[in-house]
Amino acid sequence: MKVYLTCSRTMLSVFLSVVLAVLMLCSFTYGFETAPKLTSEAQRQAFLEQLGFSSCGDPVFVDEITVPWEFPAVYRRYNDLQLSAGYNLMNFRGQTLTQYTYAYSDTIYIHLLFSNGEVVGGDICDPALNGQMWPLRELTDEERNALG
């Protein structure tokens, strides 16, 4: 004996909406790990130490920056750098972020980008005209040697 279940488009639409809502709720509850809040300078320093940068001192600059809605070529390249470290500035288009700049040495700076106390990006850079930029992560020995 075969049983066929029929339903209207409205009923199917409601059912799929409920399933989608349940899946979204589960993914937000169980699937996404949120970054730790780093609201104090001691917490930011501990984060830098985890990356292998232990002697940065207080930030030399604290700025508010706004991520543009449209990413010109330079922002796309910068976001590619962010993606290589597990960050994505596309998620923050149009938002204002806080940027902490630390001097690791006379020629190397570390930028940390925050949204509501969570690290959402950053970089390690040599600001010289022909300087390099690395993603915000623990550097390899080769990359660390390039820092000088």
C-alpha positions in Angstrom: 0.0 0.0 0.0 1.5 3.3 -1.1 0.7 6.5 0.8 1.2 9.9 -0.9 1.4 13.0 1.2 0.3 16.2 -0.5 0.6 19.7 0.8 0.1 23.1 -0.5 2.9 25.5 -1.4 2.1 27.6 1.6 2.4 24.5 3.9 5.7 23.6 2.3 7.0 27.2 2.6 6.1 27.3 6.3 7.8 23.9 6.9 11.0 24.9 5.1 11.1 28.2 7.0 10.8 26.4 10.3 13.6 23.9 9.3 15.8 26.8 8.2 15.2 28.7 11.5 16.1 25.6 13.5 19.3 25.0 11.5 20.3 28.6 12.0 19.6 28.5 15.7 21.7 25.3 16.0 24.6 26.7 14.1 24.7 29.9 16.2 24.4 27.9 19.4 26.8 25.1 18.6 28.7 25.8 15.4 30.4 29.1 15.9 33.1 29.8 18.3 33.3 33.4 19.3 36.6 35.2 19.8 37.5 36.0 23.4 36.8 39.6 24.6 40.1 41.5 25.0 38.9 44.6 26.8 41.9 45.4 28.9 45.5 46.2 27.9 46.7 43.2 29.9 44.4 40.9 27.8 45.7 42.5 24.6 49.3 42.0 25.8 48.6 38.4 26.6 47.2 37.9 23.1 50.3 39.4 21.5 52.5 37.1 23.7 50.5 34.1 22.4 51.6 35.2 18.9 55.2 35.4 20.0 55.4 39.2 20.5 56.2 39.7 24.2 57.8 43.2 24.4 55.4 45.5 22.7 54.5 47.9 25.6 51.5 50.1 25.5 49.9 51.0 22.1 51.5 53.9 20.3 48.2 54.8 18.6 44.6 54.0 19.2 42.4 54.9 16.2 38.8 54.5 15.1 38.6 53.3 11.5 35.6 52.6 9.3 35.6 49.6 7.0 34.2 50.7 3.6 31.2 49.0 2.0 32.9 48.6 -1.3 36.4 47.2 -1.2 38.8 48.8 -3.7 41.8 46.7 -4.9 44.0 47.6 -1.9 41.3 46.6 0.6 40.7 43.3 -1.3 44.4 42.5 -1.0 44.4 43.5 2.7 41.4 41.3 3.3 43.2 38.4 1.5 45.9 38.8 4.2 43.1 38.8 6.8 41.6 35.6 5.4 45.0 33.9 5.6 44.9 34.4 9.3 41.3 33.4 9.8 39.7 36.9 9.8 37.3 38.5 7.3 36.8 42.2 7.1 33.9 41.7 4.7 31.8 40.9 7.8 32.4 44.4 9.1 31.7 46.6 6.0 30.4 50.0 7.0 31.3 49.4 10.7 33.7 51.4 12.8 36.5 49.3 14.3 39.1 50.3 17.0 42.7 49.8 15.8 45.5 49.5 18.3 49.0 50.0 17.0 52.0 48.5 18.9 55.6 49.1 18.1 57.4 45.7 18.3 60.7 47.3 17.3 61.9 50.6 15.7 60.7 49.3 12.3 58.0 46.7 13.0 54.4 47.6 14.0 51.5 45.3 14.9 47.9 46.4 14.3 45.0 44.8 16.1 41.5 45.5 14.9 38.6 45.2 17.3 34.9 45.2 17.2 33.1 45.2 20.6 36.3 44.0 22.3 36.8 41.1 19.9 39.8 40.8 17.6 38.5 40.8 14.1 41.7 41.4 12.2 45.2 42.9 12.1 48.6 42.7 10.7 52.3 42.8 11.4 54.1 45.3 9.2 57.3 47.1 8.3 55.9 50.6 7.2 59.0 51.4 5.0 58.3 52.2 1.4 59.4 48.7 0.4 58.4 47.1 3.7 56.5 43.8 4.1 53.2 42.9 5.7 52.3 39.6 7.4 49.0 38.2 8.7 48.1 38.5 12.4 49.2 35.1 13.5 52.3 33.4 14.9 55.0 33.8 12.4 57.2 31.1 11.0 60.9 31.2 11.8 61.6 32.4 8.2 59.1 35.2 8.6 60.4 36.1 12.0 64.0 36.3 10.6 62.7 38.7 8.0 61.6 41.1 10.8 65.2 41.8 11.4 
